[in-house]
Amino acid sequence: MLVTGGGGFLGHSVVERLKRSGVSQSNLRIPRSKESDLRRWDNCVRAVKGIDVVIHLAGKGGGIGANRATPGEMFYDNAAMGIQLIEAARQEGVKKFVTAGTICSYPKFTPVPFKESDLWNGYPEETNAAYGLSKKMLLVQGQAYRAQYGFNSIHLLLVNLYGPRDDFDLETSHVIPALIRKFAEAKDSGANKVVVWGTGKASREFLFVEDAAEGICLAAEKFNGADPVNLGAGFETTIKDLVGLTAKLMAFEGDIVWDISKPDGQPRRMLDTSKARQEFGFKARTKFEDGLKATIDWYLKNR
């Protein structure tokens, strides 16, 4: 089995979940980007040699700031890796290909909760459109290959992930690790305020990384359908409420300053997760406050 991105945030949890389910280390291939750049065709060919199942997690991602700063890289890197890896897997005769897609592929004004049938009803939110569309093209490729070649490709649409080992770099991180770091550094320095992007009105859904790993592994084992499947926690929270909860858990008593010159991103996000439950028995188990506490604790111990 090949797990691309297996050394990353999500990949680490997926690999550990696979090992707990009985997959031995000797049966796992986990190429690292420094040694095997999957934007190169020859590396993709080598990566899938002799492989039966691919779980493709490798990619270039980040929060709103990173998406605004490097949309070209977001599009090219994700598309180049995915398109070539799927083609190499087809040529090699891989039996199953699992792609980790993204909620960013959905239209900007998708009705909440997002249903898989809404995916093509409009253009994605502008700040992450390049990233979302690069992943969406892998869905198109997988479906086209299924139709022409009988290639068993499945596509999962993941919400925002969080948890231990997340990216806490303020230049590239998503909202939860960015908030945790900002509050921690404000407490360390004695600052009496923390600046947060946007208005706080936008909403998001967050899936704990270990739950995401379970969902991916269940889909790899049990699901073989052509249509995409949402993978989420099935709840919605505003950024304002998220900021308040994070401040409370970290005992930050200073002021929250909203920088409204920065974008909110997509107005609302929440997935309909019923299909994942019906098709392969997945339902997120981690309560949000518990997962947030675990993420904070990990950061404070490991920063």
C-alpha positions in Angstrom: 0.0 0.0 0.0 1.2 3.5 -0.9 0.4 6.4 1.3 1.6 9.7 -0.2 2.0 12.5 2.4 2.3 9.7 5.0 4.8 11.8 7.0 2.5 14.8 7.2 -0.2 16.0 9.6 -3.0 13.8 8.2 -0.7 11.2 6.9 0.8 10.4 10.2 -2.6 9.6 11.7 -3.6 7.5 8.6 -0.4 5.4 8.8 -0.9 4.8 12.5 -4.6 3.8 11.9 -3.5 1.4 9.2 -0.9 -0.2 11.5 -3.5 -0.6 14.2 -5.8 -2.3 11.8 -3.1 -4.9 10.9 -1.1 -3.4 8.0 2.5 -4.1 8.6 5.3 -1.5 8.2 6.8 -3.7 5.5 3.6 -3.5 3.4 3.5 0.3 3.6 5.3 2.6 1.2 5.6 6.2 2.4 7.7 8.3 0.0 8.9 11.6 1.4 8.8 14.8 -0.7 12.5 15.6 -0.2 13.5 12.3 -1.8 10.5 11.8 -4.2 8.9 14.9 -5.7 5.6 13.7 -7.0 5.4 16.6 -9.4 7.8 14.6 -11.5 6.5 11.7 -13.6 9.3 9.4 -13.0 8.9 9.6 -9.3 5.2 8.8 -9.6 6.0 5.7 -11.7 8.5 4.5 -9.0 6.1 5.2 -6.2 3.3 3.0 -7.5 5.5 0.1 -8.7 4.1 -3.1 -7.4 1.4 -1.3 -5.4 -2.3 -2.5 -5.1 -3.8 0.4 -3.1 -2.9 4.1 -3.1 -4.1 6.6 -0.5 -3.2 10.0 -1.9 -2.8 12.6 0.8 0.2 14.6 -0.4 -0.5 18.1 -1.4 0.2 21.8 -0.9 -2.3 23.5 1.3 -2.8 26.2 3.9 -5.1 28.9 5.3 -6.5 31.9 3.6 -3.2 33.8 3.7 -1.3 31.0 2.0 -4.0 30.6 -0.6 -3.9 34.3 -1.4 -0.1 34.4 -1.6 0.5 31.4 -3.7 -2.6 30.4 -5.8 -0.4 29.3 -8.7 1.6 26.9 -6.6 -1.6 25.7 -5.0 -3.1 24.8 -8.3 0.0 23.5 -10.1 1.5 21.4 -7.3 -1.8 19.7 -6.4 -2.9 19.1 -9.9 0.5 17.9 -11.1 1.0 15.4 -8.3 -2.6 14.0 -8.5 -2.9 13.8 -12.3 0.4 12.1 -12.8 0.0 9.7 -9.8 -3.5 8.6 -11.0 -2.2 8.0 -14.5 0.9 6.1 -13.2 -1.4 4.0 -11.0 -3.7 3.2 -13.9 -0.7 2.1 -16.0 0.6 0.0 -13.1 -2.7 -1.8 -12.6 -3.4 -0.4 -9.1 -6.6 -1.9 -7.8 -7.8 1.1 -5.8 -7.0 4.8 -5.6 -8.2 6.9 -2.7 -8.0 10.7 -3.2 -8.3 13.1 -0.3 -10.2 16.1 -1.7 -11.4 19.2 0.0 -14.5 21.2 1.0 -12.9 24.1 -0.9 -14.1 22.5 -4.1 -17.7 23.4 -3.2 -19.3 26.6 -4.6 -19.0 29.8 -2.6 -22.7 30.0 -1.8 -23.5 26.3 -1.3 -26.7 25.8 0.9 -25.8 24.4 4.4 -25.4 21.6 4.9 -23.3 20.9 1.8 -24.6 17.9 -0.1 -22.4 16.0 -2.6 -25.0 16.8 -5.3 -24.2 20.6 -4.8 -20.6 20.2 -5.9 -21.1 21.6 -9.4 -23.6 24.3 -8.7 -21.2 27.3 -8.8 -17.6 28.6 -8.6 -15.6 28.1 -5.4 -14.9 31.0 -2.9 -12.2 33.1 -4.6 -9.5 33.0 -2.0 -9.2 29.2 -2.2 -10.6 28.6 -5.7 -7.2 27.5 -7.2 -6.7 24.9 -4.5 -10.3 23.7 -4.6 -10.4 23.3 -8.3 -7.0 21.5 -8.5 -8.5 18.9 -6.2 -11.8 18.8 -8.0 -10.0 18.0 -11.3 -8.8 14.8 -9.6 -12.4 13.8 -9.1 -13.1 14.4 -12.8 -10.0 12.3 -13.7 -11.0 9.5 -11.4 -14.5 9.3 -12.8 -13.2 9.5 -16.4 -10.7 6.7 -15.7 -13.4 4.6 -14.1 -15.7 5.0 -17.2 -12.9 4.3 -19.8 -10.6 1.9 -18.0 -12.6 0.5 -15.1 -10.2 2.2 -12.7 -11.4 2.0 -9.1 -10.9 5.6 -7.9 -12.8 7.1 -5.0 -12.9 10.7 -3.9 -13.4 12.0 -0.4 -14.3 15.7 0.4 -12.7 16.6 3.7 -13.6 19.6 5.9 -11.0 21.7 7.8 -8.9 19.3 9.9 -7.3 20.1 13.2 -5.4 18.2 15.9 -1.9 17.4 17.3 1.0 17.8 14.7 -0.9 20.5 12.8 0.9 23.3 11.0 1.4 26.1 13.5 3.3 28.4 11.1 1.4 31.7 11.0 2.3 32.1 7.3 0.7 28.9 6.2 -1.5 27.6 9.0 -5.3 27.2 9.1 -7.4 29.1 11.7 -7.2 26.7 14.7 -3.4 26.3 14.9 -3.0 30.0 14.1 -5.3 31.0 17.0 -3.6 28.6 19.4 -0.2 30.1 18.6 -1.3 33.7 18.8 -2.9 33.2 22.2 0.1 31.3 23.5 2.5 34.0 22.4 0.3 36.7 23.7 0.3 35.1 27.2 4.1 34.6 27.0 4.8 38.2 26.1 2.1 39.7 28.4 0.2 41.2 25.5 -3.3 42.4 26.3 -4.8 41.8 22.8 -4.8 39.3 20.0 -5.6 40.3 16.4 -7.8 37.9 14.4 -8.6 38.0 10.7 -12.0 38.9 9.4 -15.3 39.7 11.1 -15.9 36.5 12.9 -19.2 36.0 11.2 -18.1 33.2 8.9 -18.7 29.6 10.0 -16.6 26.5 9.7 -16.8 22.8 10.4 -13.8 21.1 11.9 -12.9 17.4 11.9 -10.4 16.0 14.4 -7.4 14.5 12.5 -7.7 11.0 14.1 -11.4 10.9 13.1 -10.4 11.9 9.5 -7.9 9.1 9.4 -10.6 6.6 10.5 -12.9 7.8 7.8 -10.3 7.5 5.1 -9.3 4.0 6.2 -12.9 2.9 6.3 -13.5 4.3 2.8 -10.4 2.5 1.5 -11.6 -0.7 2.9 -15.3 -0.6 2.2 -16.3 2.0 -0.5 -16.0 1.6 -4.2 -18.4 4.2 -5.6 -17.8 6.7 -8.4 -19.4 9.7 -6.7 -17.6 11.8 -4.1 -18.3 11.4 -0.4 -18.2 14.1 2.3 -16.0 13.5 5.3 -16.8 15.8 8.2 -18.0 16.1 11.7 -21.5 17.3 11.0 -21.5 20.6 13.0 -21.1 24.3 12.3 -19.4 26.9 14.4 -18.7 30.6 13.8 -15.2 31.9 13.8 -16.3 34.3 16.6 -17.4 31.3 18.8 -14.2 29.4 17.9 -12.1 32.3 19.0 -14.0 32.7 22.3 -13.7 29.0 23.1 -10.0 28.9 22.3 -9.4 32.0 24.5 -11.3 30.3 27.3 -9.4 27.0 27.1 -6.1 28.9 27.0 -7.1 31.3 29.8 -6.5 34.3 27.7 -8.3 37.3 29.3 -7.1 40.1 26.9 -9.0 41.8 24.1 -9.9 40.2 20.7 -9.3 42.7 17.9 -11.0 41.8 14.5 -9.0 42.9 11.5 -11.9 43.4 9.0 -9.5 44.4 6.3 -8.7 40.7 6.0 -11.2 38.3 4.2 -13.6 35.9 5.9 -13.3 33.4 3.1 -16.3 31.3 2.4 -19.3 32.6 4.3 -20.5 29.2 5.7 -19.2 25.7 5.8 -20.9 22.5 7.0 -21.2 19.1 5.3 -24.0 16.7 5.1 -22.2 13.6 6.4 -25.0 11.1 6.0 -23.5 9.4 2.9 -20.3 8.5 4.6 -22.3 6.9 7.4 -24.5 5.0 4.9 -21.8 3.9 2.6 -19.0 2.8 4.9 -20.2 3.4 8.5 -18.2 6.5 9.3 -19.3 9.0 12.0 -16.9 11.4 13.7 -16.5 10.6 17.4 -14.4 13.4 18.9 -16.3 16.2 20.6 -15.0 19.5 19.4 -14.0 20.9 22.8 -12.1 17.7 23.6 -10.3 17.8 20.3 -9.4 21.4 20.7 -8.0 20.8 24.2 -5.9 17.9 22.9 -4.5 20.2 20.1 -3.7 23.0 22.6 -2.0 20.6 25.0 0.1 19.1 22.2 1.2 22.5 21.0 2.2 23.8 24.4 4.2 20.6 25.1 5.9 20.5 21.6 6.4 24.1 20.4 
